[in-house]
């Protein structure tokens, strides 16, 4: 069963989630002050990934209560390599002032020489990055403009059955055409809207201590039409709704359950497969580079495998129309956290 979210505040007076459903626009109002849990447990982030068939740029600003961080990653799909670069912020617990809406409020952050800015402007979003210490001083800088025409998105509010104060309010905006230039060392790389598209992962919530999530995303053109998808599961109580959704020509098509079939051994060692309980999402994934990261700091541990590559397969829209997907750039990941 897939229930649609209604408009209103996200939490009740006791700080509990009101409407654990899905939507295709931002209908529930997030208010950090209304959360019932301690500030150290609140986790907020904005993550952008710009990707074409050759290169990818990922930018993250996160306030995870006990620690904040800024991160820039550059993925070379053809060369099968990546570089991560970041900076930690001690115990921000809300001081980073991440916006309460995915549609309003700019983010401008700087730490240890790394500067990131996510700004809203009429018609889209402007991302800027300045990271002179990237790749042992090789340096990375750039500016990318994301068009955002009127279009649906994935919005979901997920509770956790074993903790009434825990929740995850998430928005994924796929299929934003990207244009701009990124300079890495002495080389320049251009993103053009005919082949480069971005996704925003906007997350606000209170998490349980030990959890795993699976997430996959892709955006591009299929038969000349804007096409993308968001798939995922692994945490919380998703009995009311899943986060699985297709996007075609700016319109959302809701899916039910999708399962990730990962290879044994290294996640980039063999193709992945994706299946759905209703047969509407059947996809193969050819991995090329794993943006792997691990943190082990006593009580706080995280390990992520975000694997970039190409999706090929078949999907079925809400009206029964099939679409064939061939070599669509995207990523799939498994992330384990104790936080």
C-alpha positions as CSV (number, residue, x, y, z in Angstrom):
1,X,0.0,0.0,0.0
2,X,1.3,3.4,-0.9
3,X,-0.3,6.4,0.9
4,X,0.1,10.0,-0.1
5,X,1.1,12.7,2.3
6,X,-1.2,15.6,3.1
7,X,-0.2,19.2,3.8
8,X,0.8,20.5,7.3
9,X,3.5,20.4,9.9
10,X,5.8,17.3,10.0
11,X,5.6,16.8,13.8
12,X,2.8,16.9,16.4
13,X,3.1,18.8,19.7
14,X,4.9,15.8,21.3
15,X,7.6,15.8,18.5
16,X,6.3,12.7,16.8
17,X,5.9,12.2,13.0
18,X,2.3,12.9,11.9
19,X,2.1,11.6,8.4
20,X,4.5,8.7,7.4
21,X,3.7,8.7,3.7
22,X,5.0,9.9,0.4
23,X,4.4,12.9,-1.8
24,X,5.7,14.4,-5.1
25,X,6.2,17.9,-3.7
26,X,7.2,19.4,-0.4
27,X,3.9,19.4,1.5
28,X,5.1,18.9,5.1
29,X,6.9,21.7,7.0
30,X,10.1,20.6,8.7
31,X,10.8,22.5,12.0
32,X,14.0,21.6,13.9
33,X,12.5,23.1,17.1
34,X,9.5,20.7,17.0
35,X,11.7,17.6,17.1
36,X,11.4,15.7,20.4
37,X,14.9,14.2,20.4
38,X,18.1,15.8,21.8
39,X,20.0,18.0,19.4
40,X,22.9,15.7,19.2
41,X,20.7,13.1,17.6
42,X,19.4,15.3,14.8
43,X,21.0,14.8,11.4
44,X,20.6,17.2,8.5
45,X,22.3,17.2,5.0
46,X,22.2,18.4,1.5
47,X,24.0,16.2,-1.1
48,X,24.2,17.1,-4.8
49,X,25.6,14.8,-7.4
50,X,26.2,16.0,-11.0
51,X,26.9,13.2,-13.4
52,X,27.4,12.5,-17.1
53,X,28.8,9.5,-18.9
54,X,32.4,10.5,-18.2
55,X,32.7,12.4,-14.9
56,X,30.8,13.1,-11.7
57,X,31.0,15.8,-9.0
58,X,29.5,15.2,-5.5
59,X,29.1,18.0,-2.9
60,X,27.9,17.5,0.7
61,X,27.1,19.8,3.6
62,X,26.0,17.8,6.7
63,X,25.2,18.6,10.3
64,X,25.1,15.3,12.1
65,X,24.9,16.7,15.6
66,X,28.1,15.5,17.2
67,X,30.0,16.3,14.0
68,X,29.5,18.3,10.8
69,X,31.3,17.9,7.6
70,X,31.9,19.3,4.1
71,X,32.9,17.0,1.3
72,X,33.7,17.2,-2.4
73,X,34.3,14.1,-4.5
74,X,35.4,13.9,-8.1
75,X,34.6,10.7,-10.0
76,X,36.3,9.7,-13.3
77,X,34.1,7.0,-14.7
78,X,36.3,6.3,-17.8
79,X,39.4,6.2,-15.7
80,X,37.8,4.2,-12.9
81,X,39.0,6.4,-10.1
82,X,37.8,8.9,-7.5
83,X,39.1,11.4,-5.0
84,X,37.3,12.4,-1.8
85,X,38.2,15.6,0.1
86,X,36.6,16.9,3.2
87,X,36.6,19.0,6.4
88,X,35.1,18.2,9.8
89,X,33.2,20.6,12.0
90,X,33.1,19.8,15.7
91,X,29.7,19.5,17.4
92,X,27.6,21.9,15.3
93,X,24.2,20.7,16.6
94,X,22.3,23.1,14.4
95,X,24.8,26.0,14.2
96,X,25.3,25.3,10.5
97,X,21.8,26.5,10.0
98,X,20.8,24.2,7.2
99,X,17.5,25.3,5.7
100,X,14.1,23.9,6.8
101,X,13.0,23.6,3.1
102,X,14.5,22.1,0.0
103,X,13.1,25.0,-2.0
104,X,14.3,28.0,0.1
105,X,17.4,29.0,2.0
106,X,21.0,29.2,0.8
107,X,23.9,27.2,2.3
108,X,27.3,28.9,2.5
109,X,29.9,27.0,4.5
110,X,33.7,27.1,4.8
111,X,36.1,25.0,6.9
112,X,39.8,24.4,6.7
113,X,40.1,26.1,3.3
114,X,37.2,24.2,1.7
115,X,34.3,26.4,0.6
116,X,30.9,25.2,-0.6
117,X,27.8,27.2,-1.5
118,X,24.4,26.0,-2.6
119,X,22.2,29.0,-3.7
120,X,18.7,29.3,-4.9
121,X,18.1,31.6,-7.9
122,X,15.1,32.1,-10.2
123,X,14.8,28.9,-12.4
124,X,17.3,26.8,-10.6
125,X,20.2,26.4,-8.2
126,X,23.9,27.5,-8.3
127,X,26.6,25.3,-6.8
128,X,30.1,26.6,-6.2
129,X,33.1,24.9,-4.8
130,X,36.6,26.0,-3.9
131,X,38.9,23.3,-2.6
132,X,42.6,24.2,-2.9
133,X,43.7,21.2,-0.8
134,X,41.9,18.7,-3.0
135,X,43.9,15.6,-4.0
136,X,47.0,16.6,-2.0
137,X,47.0,20.2,-3.2
138,X,46.1,19.5,-6.8
139,X,43.0,21.6,-6.2
140,X,39.4,21.6,-7.4
141,X,37.1,24.6,-8.1
142,X,34.1,25.3,-10.1
143,X,30.6,26.5,-10.6
144,X,27.6,24.5,-11.8
145,X,24.1,25.8,-12.7
146,X,21.2,23.4,-12.3
147,X,18.0,24.1,-14.2
148,X,14.9,23.2,-12.2
149,X,11.8,23.4,-14.3
150,X,8.4,22.5,-12.7
151,X,8.6,18.8,-12.0
152,X,7.7,16.1,-9.5
153,X,10.1,14.9,-6.9
154,X,10.3,12.0,-4.3
155,X,9.3,13.1,-0.8
156,X,8.9,10.6,2.0
157,X,8.5,10.7,5.8
158,X,9.7,7.4,7.4
159,X,9.2,6.5,11.0
160,X,11.2,3.9,13.0
161,X,9.0,1.3,14.8
162,X,11.4,0.9,17.7
163,X,11.9,4.6,18.5
164,X,8.9,7.0,18.4
165,X,11.3,10.0,18.3
166,X,13.2,8.8,15.3
167,X,12.2,9.7,11.7
168,X,13.7,10.5,8.3
169,X,12.2,13.3,6.1
170,X,13.7,13.0,2.7
171,X,13.4,14.7,-0.7
172,X,15.1,13.6,-3.9
173,X,15.0,15.9,-6.9
174,X,16.2,14.1,-10.0
175,X,16.7,15.1,-13.6
176,X,18.1,18.7,-13.1
177,X,20.0,19.6,-16.3
178,X,23.5,20.8,-15.4
179,X,25.9,23.3,-17.0
180,X,29.2,24.6,-15.8
181,X,32.9,24.1,-15.5
182,X,35.0,22.3,-12.9
183,X,38.7,22.7,-12.8
184,X,40.8,19.8,-11.3
185,X,44.4,20.7,-11.1
186,X,45.4,22.1,-14.5
187,X,42.5,20.4,-16.4
188,X,39.0,21.8,-17.0
189,X,35.9,19.7,-17.4
190,X,32.6,21.1,-18.8
191,X,29.1,19.8,-17.9
192,X,26.5,20.5,-20.6
193,X,22.7,20.1,-20.1
194,X,22.4,17.7,-23.1
195,X,24.3,15.0,-21.2
196,X,24.8,16.1,-17.6
197,X,22.1,15.9,-14.9
198,X,22.0,16.4,-11.1
199,X,20.2,14.9,-8.2
200,X,19.6,16.5,-4.8
201,X,19.4,14.3,-1.7
202,X,17.9,16.6,1.0
203,X,17.7,14.8,4.3
204,X,16.5,15.8,7.8
205,X,15.9,13.4,10.6
206,X,16.6,11.6,13.9
207,X,18.2,8.1,13.3
208,X,18.5,5.0,15.3
209,X,22.0,4.1,16.3
210,X,22.7,1.1,14.1
211,X,21.2,1.0,10.6
212,X,21.8,0.2,6.9
213,X,20.4,1.8,3.8
214,X,20.4,1.0,0.1
215,X,20.0,3.8,-2.4
216,X,20.1,4.0,-6.2
217,X,19.6,7.0,-8.5
218,X,20.0,7.9,-12.1
219,X,19.0,10.8,-14.4
220,X,19.4,11.4,-18.1
221,X,17.7,11.2,-21.4
222,X,15.9,8.0,-22.6
223,X,14.7,8.2,-26.2
224,X,15.2,12.0,-26.0
225,X,12.9,12.3,-22.9
226,X,14.0,13.4,-19.4
227,X,14.1,10.2,-17.4
228,X,15.3,9.3,-13.9
229,X,14.5,7.2,-10.9
230,X,15.0,6.9,-7.1
231,X,15.1,3.5,-5.4
232,X,15.9,2.5,-1.9
233,X,15.1,0.8,1.4
234,X,16.7,-0.8,4.4
235,X,15.8,1.3,7.4
236,X,12.7,2.4,9.2
237,X,9.0,1.4,8.8
238,X,8.1,1.7,5.2
239,X,4.7,-0.1,5.5
240,X,2.9,3.1,4.5
241,X,5.1,4.0,1.5
242,X,8.4,3.2,-0.2
243,X,10.8,5.8,-1.7
244,X,10.8,4.0,-5.1
245,X,9.8,6.3,-8.0
246,X,10.3,6.9,-11.7
247,X,10.4,10.3,-13.3
248,X,9.5,10.9,-17.0
249,X,9.0,14.3,-18.6
250,X,8.8,15.8,-15.1
251,X,6.0,13.5,-13.9
252,X,6.4,10.9,-11.1
253,X,5.4,7.3,-11.5
254,X,5.2,5.5,-8.1
255,X,6.7,2.0,-7.7
256,X,6.2,-0.4,-4.8
257,X,9.2,-2.5,-3.6
258,X,12.6,-2.8,-5.3
259,X,15.3,-5.2,-4.2
260,X,19.1,-4.8,-4.7
261,X,21.0,-7.9,-5.7
262,X,24.6,-7.1,-5.1
263,X,27.6,-9.3,-6.1
264,X,29.5,-11.4,-3.7
265,X,32.9,-9.8,-2.7
266,X,33.7,-6.2,-3.8
267,X,30.7,-4.3,-4.9
268,X,32.4,-3.1,-8.1
269,X,33.6,-6.6,-9.0
270,X,30.6,-7.7,-10.9
271,X,27.2,-6.5,-12.3
272,X,24.4,-5.7,-9.9
273,X,20.7,-6.6,-10.5
274,X,17.5,-4.9,-9.4
275,X,14.1,-6.5,-9.3
276,X,10.7,-5.3,-8.2
277,X,7.7,-7.1,-6.6
278,X,5.4,-5.8,-9.3
279,X,7.7,-6.3,-12.3
280,X,7.9,-2.6,-13.1
281,X,11.6,-2.1,-12.4
282,X,14.0,-4.7,-13.8
283,X,17.5,-3.4,-14.2
284,X,21.1,-4.4,-14.6
285,X,23.9,-2.2,-13.4
286,X,27.5,-2.3,-14.7
287,X,29.8,-0.8,-12.0
288,X,32.9,1.1,-12.9
289,X,34.1,3.0,-9.8
290,X,33.3,2.6,-6.0
291,X,33.5,5.9,-4.0
292,X,34.3,4.0,-0.9
293,X,34.7,5.6,2.5
294,X,35.0,4.4,6.1
295,X,35.1,6.1,9.5
296,X,35.8,4.2,12.8
297,X,35.9,6.5,15.8
298,X,34.8,4.3,18.7
299,X,31.1,4.6,19.1
300,X,30.7,6.3,15.8
301,X,31.3,4.1,12.7
302,X,30.3,4.3,9.1
303,X,31.2,2.5,6.0
304,X,29.8,3.3,2.5
305,X,30.1,1.8,-0.9
306,X,28.7,4.3,-3.5
307,X,29.2,2.6,-6.8
308,X,29.0,4.6,-10.1
309,X,28.2,3.0,-13.4
310,X,25.6,2.4,-16.1
311,X,22.0,1.1,-15.7
312,X,20.3,-0.9,-18.5
313,X,16.9,-2.6,-18.3
314,X,13.1,-2.1,-18.5
315,X,10.6,-0.1,-16.6
316,X,6.8,0.2,-16.8
317,X,5.0,3.6,-16.2
318,X,1.8,4.1,-14.3
319,X,-0.3,3.7,-17.4
320,X,1.4,0.4,-18.4
321,X,3.8,1.9,-21.0
322,X,7.1,0.1,-21.1
323,X,10.4,2.0,-21.5
324,X,13.8,0.5,-22.3
325,X,16.9,2.0,-20.6
326,X,20.3,1.6,-22.1
327,X,23.6,2.7,-20.4
328,X,22.1,5.4,-18.2
329,X,24.7,6.8,-15.8
330,X,23.9,6.7,-12.2
331,X,24.9,5.1,-8.9
332,X,23.9,2.5,-6.3
333,X,25.1,2.3,-2.7
334,X,25.0,0.4,0.5
335,X,25.8,2.5,3.7
336,X,26.2,1.1,7.2
337,X,26.1,3.6,10.1
338,X,26.5,3.4,13.9
339,X,25.8,7.0,14.9
